[in-house]
Amino acid sequence: MKKLLSMLCAFVLSTCFFLGTTDITSYAANKNYVVVIDPGHGGVGDRNLGAIYNGYMEKELTLQVAVAMKAELEKYEGVTVYLTRTADEIKSLESRADFAKSVNADFVFSIHFNASSEHIYYGSEIWTSAFGNYYQKGQTFGLIESDQLASLGLYQKGVKTKIGSSGNDYYGIIRHCVARGIPCDIIEHCYLDHAYDVQYLKGQDFIQTLGIADATAVAKYFKLKSSVNGNDFSNITYKTVKKPSGKVWQDTTDPDTCSIKVLAYDSASRNALVEMTTKDSQSPIIYFAYSYDGGKTFSPLQMWDRTQKTQSFNVNIPSSFTSSNIVCRAYNNYELFKQSNEVAIETR
């Protein structure tokens, strides 16, 4: 009888221990993620300053957004957050990636703002690796980030890859992080040299808002929850991009087609109703522009409805023109364009 009781107690104790171990193991499986935020640029020298337009300096904005992002992300449980720089100082891309490796980072988010030599582009874009799991993770996060930035009113140019002449990722911070086994995305929030985006930057606390949006995207990606702000993304579902079988090359060709026809002309308003059809089999069409002088000058870039191949719009022709040659351009998200046929109309 004593032997039976002893065996029973041993069974109960072992069962309790097993159950306890299961609970501990389950709790331990909730990984503490390590996130490294990389404020782009910093220090002196042209390249270290980043873009400078309309009274904004990229190296200052990136640090401000990164600090706000870190503060917001630290409201969540299960995440440790680091910055690659906390002051206006020069940091090589290699040293940034080395730091991320030293803290066992799960992901690096490099914070940037944009500008173009033509000063005609606007919107947000996210760059990620073109290779394997790094592409899969980078694209998956990038889509979440893009949705967050779109909710602020910023136009979205997509999540993209770029391969350099060496056959590796073009952007250094991505390349160096991947070499150390860490996924990395570059977040180009908006353009400092275009009025459409600058209007947002002028808004009160918009930099803070960007940091919160970035942190929210990270929290969604890692399915975090916060007892501080009340967000709980532990059960969120989102699209997971498939791992590619090879390199994901950037689009290097202009759109496949771009054609127009004039549907009507109203002499009173001097508006020509133009129908435009365009297609790109590799990249989305994101902008279009029109010209009423045969392509000598073009309108500012307009937003293209990506759900449509054909759209109609008005082209207003100045009263000084007795005739007009209308031509249009369609731009894909790599800023490559196809010019349409030309349509001549009498405007007298």
C-alpha positions as CSV (number, residue, x, y, z in Angstrom):
1,M,0.0,0.0,0.0
2,K,2.8,2.4,0.9
3,K,4.5,1.5,-2.4
4,L,1.3,2.3,-4.3
5,L,0.9,5.6,-2.5
6,S,4.6,6.4,-3.2
7,M,4.1,5.7,-6.9
8,L,0.9,7.8,-7.0
9,C,2.6,10.8,-5.4
10,A,5.6,10.5,-7.7
11,F,3.1,10.4,-10.7
12,V,1.3,13.5,-9.4
13,L,4.5,15.4,-8.8
14,S,5.9,14.5,-12.2
15,T,2.7,15.5,-13.8
16,C,2.7,18.9,-12.0
17,F,6.4,19.4,-13.0
18,F,5.6,18.5,-16.6
19,L,2.7,20.9,-16.7
20,G,4.8,23.6,-15.1
21,T,7.6,23.1,-17.6
22,T,5.1,23.3,-20.4
23,D,3.9,26.6,-19.2
24,I,7.4,27.9,-18.8
25,T,8.4,26.7,-22.2
26,S,5.4,28.3,-23.7
27,Y,6.1,31.6,-22.1
28,A,9.8,31.4,-23.1
29,A,8.7,30.8,-26.7
30,N,7.3,34.4,-26.7
31,K,10.6,35.8,-28.1
32,N,11.9,39.2,-27.0
33,Y,12.6,40.9,-30.4
34,V,15.6,43.1,-30.8
35,V,15.0,46.1,-33.2
36,V,17.7,48.5,-34.4
37,I,16.6,51.8,-35.8
38,D,19.1,53.5,-38.0
39,P,18.7,57.3,-38.4
40,G,20.2,57.9,-41.8
41,H,23.2,60.2,-42.5
42,G,24.7,62.4,-39.7
43,G,27.8,64.5,-39.3
44,V,29.4,66.9,-41.7
45,G,30.1,66.6,-45.4
46,D,27.7,66.6,-48.3
47,R,26.8,62.9,-48.3
48,N,26.4,62.9,-44.5
49,L,23.9,65.7,-44.6
50,G,21.5,63.9,-46.8
51,A,18.8,65.9,-48.7
52,I,18.5,69.6,-47.8
53,Y,15.4,71.5,-49.2
54,N,12.8,73.9,-48.1
55,G,14.5,74.5,-44.8
56,Y,14.6,70.8,-43.9
57,M,17.8,68.8,-43.4
58,E,17.5,65.0,-43.8
59,K,20.1,64.1,-41.1
60,E,18.1,66.1,-38.5
61,L,14.7,64.7,-39.5
62,T,15.9,61.1,-39.5
63,L,17.1,61.3,-36.0
64,Q,13.9,63.0,-34.8
65,V,11.8,60.3,-36.4
66,A,14.0,57.6,-35.0
67,V,13.8,58.9,-31.4
68,A,10.0,59.2,-31.7
69,M,9.8,55.7,-33.2
70,K,12.0,54.2,-30.4
71,A,9.9,55.9,-27.7
72,E,6.7,54.6,-29.2
73,L,8.0,51.1,-29.8
74,E,9.2,50.8,-26.2
75,K,5.7,51.0,-25.0
76,Y,5.2,47.5,-26.3
77,E,6.1,44.3,-24.4
78,G,8.6,41.8,-25.8
79,V,10.9,44.2,-27.7
80,T,14.3,45.8,-27.1
81,V,15.1,48.9,-29.2
82,Y,18.4,50.4,-30.1
83,L,19.5,53.4,-32.2
84,T,22.6,53.3,-34.3
85,R,23.3,57.0,-33.5
86,T,21.9,59.4,-30.9
87,A,23.8,62.5,-32.0
88,D,24.8,64.4,-35.1
89,E,27.8,62.2,-35.9
90,I,29.3,60.3,-38.8
91,K,28.7,56.5,-38.7
92,S,29.8,54.3,-41.6
93,L,27.3,51.8,-43.0
94,E,29.5,49.0,-41.9
95,S,29.6,50.2,-38.3
96,R,25.8,50.5,-38.2
97,A,25.5,46.9,-39.4
98,D,28.2,45.8,-37.0
99,F,26.3,47.4,-34.1
100,A,23.1,45.6,-35.1
101,K,25.0,42.3,-35.2
102,S,26.5,43.0,-31.8
103,V,23.1,43.3,-30.2
104,N,21.6,40.3,-32.1
105,A,19.1,42.4,-34.0
106,D,16.1,40.7,-35.6
107,F,15.6,43.6,-38.0
108,V,17.1,46.9,-38.9
109,F,15.0,49.9,-40.0
110,S,16.9,52.6,-41.7
111,I,15.1,56.0,-41.6
112,H,15.4,58.4,-44.5
113,F,13.8,61.2,-46.5
114,N,13.9,61.7,-50.2
115,A,14.7,64.1,-53.0
116,S,15.2,63.9,-56.7
117,S,17.4,65.8,-59.2
118,E,14.3,66.5,-61.3
119,H,12.3,67.7,-58.2
120,I,9.1,66.2,-59.7
121,Y,8.5,63.1,-57.6
122,Y,6.6,62.7,-54.3
123,G,5.5,59.9,-52.0
124,S,6.9,57.2,-49.7
125,E,8.9,54.2,-50.8
126,I,10.5,51.2,-49.0
127,W,13.6,49.5,-50.2
128,T,14.5,45.9,-49.2
129,S,16.9,43.1,-50.1
130,A,16.4,41.2,-53.3
131,F,17.5,37.8,-51.7
132,G,15.7,34.9,-50.1
133,N,14.4,35.3,-46.5
134,Y,15.6,38.9,-46.4
135,Y,13.3,39.7,-49.3
136,Q,10.5,37.8,-47.8
137,K,10.7,39.6,-44.4
138,G,11.5,42.9,-45.9
139,Q,8.6,42.9,-48.4
140,T,6.2,41.6,-45.7
141,F,7.1,44.4,-43.3
142,G,7.3,46.9,-46.2
143,L,3.7,46.3,-47.1
144,I,2.6,46.9,-43.5
145,E,4.7,50.1,-43.3
146,S,3.3,51.3,-46.6
147,D,-0.2,51.0,-45.3
148,Q,0.7,52.9,-42.2
149,L,2.2,55.8,-44.2
150,A,-0.7,55.8,-46.6
151,S,-3.1,56.3,-43.7
152,L,-1.3,59.6,-43.0
153,G,-2.1,60.8,-46.6
154,L,1.3,60.1,-48.1
155,Y,1.3,58.7,-51.7
156,Q,2.8,55.3,-51.9
157,K,5.4,54.3,-54.5
158,G,5.8,50.7,-53.3
159,V,8.2,48.2,-51.7
160,K,11.2,47.7,-54.1
161,T,14.5,46.1,-54.6
162,K,17.6,47.3,-56.4
163,I,20.6,45.2,-57.4
164,G,24.0,46.9,-58.0
165,S,26.6,46.1,-60.7
166,S,28.3,43.6,-58.3
167,G,25.1,41.5,-58.3
168,N,24.4,42.3,-54.6
169,D,21.9,44.6,-53.0
170,Y,22.6,48.1,-54.3
171,Y,22.0,50.0,-51.0
172,G,24.9,49.7,-48.6
173,I,23.0,49.5,-45.3
174,I,20.8,46.6,-46.7
175,R,23.9,44.9,-48.2
176,H,25.9,45.1,-45.0
177,C,23.1,43.9,-42.8
178,V,22.3,41.0,-45.0
179,A,26.0,40.0,-45.0
180,R,25.6,39.8,-41.2
181,G,22.4,37.8,-41.4
182,I,20.0,40.6,-40.5
183,P,17.0,41.7,-42.6
184,C,16.9,45.5,-43.3
185,D,14.5,47.9,-44.8
186,I,15.1,51.5,-45.8
187,I,12.0,53.7,-45.2
188,E,12.0,56.8,-47.5
189,H,9.2,58.7,-45.8
190,C,8.6,61.5,-48.3
191,Y,10.3,64.1,-50.5
192,L,11.8,67.2,-49.1
193,D,11.8,68.9,-52.5
194,H,8.2,68.6,-53.5
195,A,5.2,70.7,-52.4
196,Y,2.8,67.7,-52.1
197,D,5.0,66.1,-49.4
198,V,6.2,69.3,-47.7
199,Q,2.6,70.3,-46.9
200,Y,2.6,67.3,-44.5
201,L,6.0,68.1,-43.0
202,K,4.7,71.5,-42.2
203,G,1.9,70.0,-40.2
204,Q,2.0,70.2,-36.4
205,D,3.9,67.2,-34.8
206,F,4.1,65.4,-38.2
207,I,7.6,64.1,-37.5
208,Q,6.3,62.6,-34.2
209,T,3.4,61.1,-36.2
210,L,5.8,59.5,-38.6
211,G,7.8,57.9,-35.7
212,I,4.6,56.5,-34.2
213,A,3.5,55.2,-37.6
214,D,6.8,53.4,-38.1
215,A,6.7,51.9,-34.6
216,T,3.1,50.7,-35.2
217,A,4.2,49.0,-38.4
218,V,6.9,47.2,-36.5
219,A,4.5,46.2,-33.7
220,K,2.1,44.8,-36.2
221,Y,4.9,42.9,-38.0
222,F,6.1,41.3,-34.8
223,K,2.5,41.0,-33.4
224,L,3.3,42.9,-30.2
225,K,0.9,44.3,-27.6
226,S,1.1,47.2,-25.2
227,S,-0.5,47.8,-21.9
228,V,0.6,51.4,-22.2
229,N,-1.2,52.5,-25.3
230,G,-3.7,49.6,-25.4
231,N,-2.7,48.3,-28.8
232,D,-2.8,44.5,-29.1
233,F,-1.6,43.1,-32.4
234,S,-1.0,39.6,-31.1
235,N,-3.8,38.1,-33.3
236,I,-3.3,40.4,-36.3
237,T,-3.2,38.8,-39.8
238,Y,-1.4,40.2,-42.7
239,K,-0.1,39.1,-46.1
240,T,3.2,37.2,-45.9
241,V,5.2,37.5,-49.1
242,K,6.7,34.2,-50.4
243,K,10.4,33.6,-50.4
244,P,11.7,34.0,-53.9
245,S,13.7,31.2,-55.7
246,G,16.3,33.6,-57.0
247,K,17.2,37.3,-57.1
248,V,14.4,39.7,-57.4
249,W,15.7,42.2,-60.0
250,Q,14.4,45.7,-60.2
251,D,12.4,46.8,-63.3
252,T,14.8,48.4,-65.8
253,T,12.4,48.9,-68.6
254,D,9.8,51.6,-69.2
255,P,6.0,50.7,-69.3
256,D,4.9,48.4,-72.1
257,T,2.3,50.7,-73.6
258,C,0.9,54.2,-73.3
259,S,-1.7,55.4,-75.8
260,I,-4.2,58.3,-75.8
261,K,-7.2,59.6,-77.7
262,V,-9.2,62.8,-77.3
263,L,-12.8,61.9,-76.6
264,A,-14.1,65.5,-76.7
265,Y,-13.2,69.1,-76.7
266,D,-15.2,71.9,-75.1
267,S,-14.3,75.3,-76.7
268,A,-16.0,77.3,-73.9
269,S,-13.8,75.8,-71.1
270,R,-11.0,74.9,-73.5
271,N,-10.9,71.5,-71.9
272,A,-9.9,68.4,-73.9
273,L,-11.2,65.2,-72.5
274,V,-8.3,62.7,-72.9
275,E,-8.5,58.9,-72.5
276,M,-5.3,57.3,-71.6
277,T,-4.5,53.5,-71.6
278,T,-1.2,52.2,-70.1
279,K,0.2,48.9,-69.0
280,D,3.4,47.7,-67.3
281,S,3.8,43.9,-66.9
282,Q,6.6,44.3,-64.3
283,S,5.8,47.3,-62.2
284,P,2.7,49.3,-61.2
285,I,2.0,52.6,-63.0
286,I,2.0,55.3,-60.3
287,Y,2.1,58.7,-62.1
288,F,1.1,60.3,-65.4
289,A,1.7,63.7,-66.9
290,Y,0.3,65.5,-69.9
291,S,1.4,68.1,-72.4
292,Y,-0.6,70.3,-74.7
293,D,2.4,71.6,-76.6
294,G,3.7,68.4,-78.2
295,G,5.9,67.4,-75.3
296,K,7.9,70.7,-74.8
297,T,6.5,71.1,-71.3
298,F,4.6,68.7,-69.1
299,S,2.2,69.0,-66.2
300,P,3.2,68.1,-62.7
301,L,3.0,64.4,-62.1
302,Q,-0.5,63.2,-61.4
303,M,-1.5,60.1,-59.3
304,W,-2.6,57.1,-61.4
305,D,-5.3,54.8,-60.2
306,R,-3.5,51.5,-60.1
307,T,-6.7,49.5,-60.3
308,Q,-7.3,50.8,-63.8
309,K,-5.6,50.4,-67.1
310,T,-7.6,53.2,-68.7
311,Q,-8.5,56.6,-67.2
312,S,-9.9,59.9,-68.6
313,F,-9.0,63.4,-67.5
314,N,-9.2,67.0,-68.7
315,V,-6.4,68.9,-70.3
316,N,-6.9,72.6,-70.2
317,I,-5.4,74.4,-73.1
318,P,-4.3,78.0,-72.8
319,S,-6.2,80.6,-74.8
320,S,-3.1,81.6,-76.7
321,F,-3.1,78.2,-78.5
322,T,-5.1,78.0,-81.7
323,S,-4.2,74.4,-82.0
324,S,-2.8,71.8,-79.6
325,N,-0.7,68.6,-79.8
326,I,-1.5,66.5,-76.8
327,V,0.9,63.9,-75.6
328,C,1.1,62.0,-72.3
329,R,3.6,60.0,-70.2
330,A,3.0,57.0,-67.9
331,Y,5.6,56.4,-65.1
332,N,6.1,53.1,-63.3
333,N,7.3,53.0,-59.7
334,Y,10.9,52.9,-60.8
335,E,10.3,56.3,-62.4
336,L,10.7,55.0,-65.9
337,F,8.2,56.4,-68.4
338,K,6.6,55.6,-71.7
339,Q,5.5,58.5,-73.9
340,S,2.2,58.2,-75.8
341,N,1.2,58.9,-79.3
342,E,0.5,62.6,-80.2
343,V,-3.0,63.8,-80.9
344,A,-3.5,67.2,-82.7
345,I,-6.7,69.2,-82.1
346,E,-8.0,72.6,-83.3
347,T,-8.9,74.8,-80.4
348,R,-10.2,77.9,-82.2
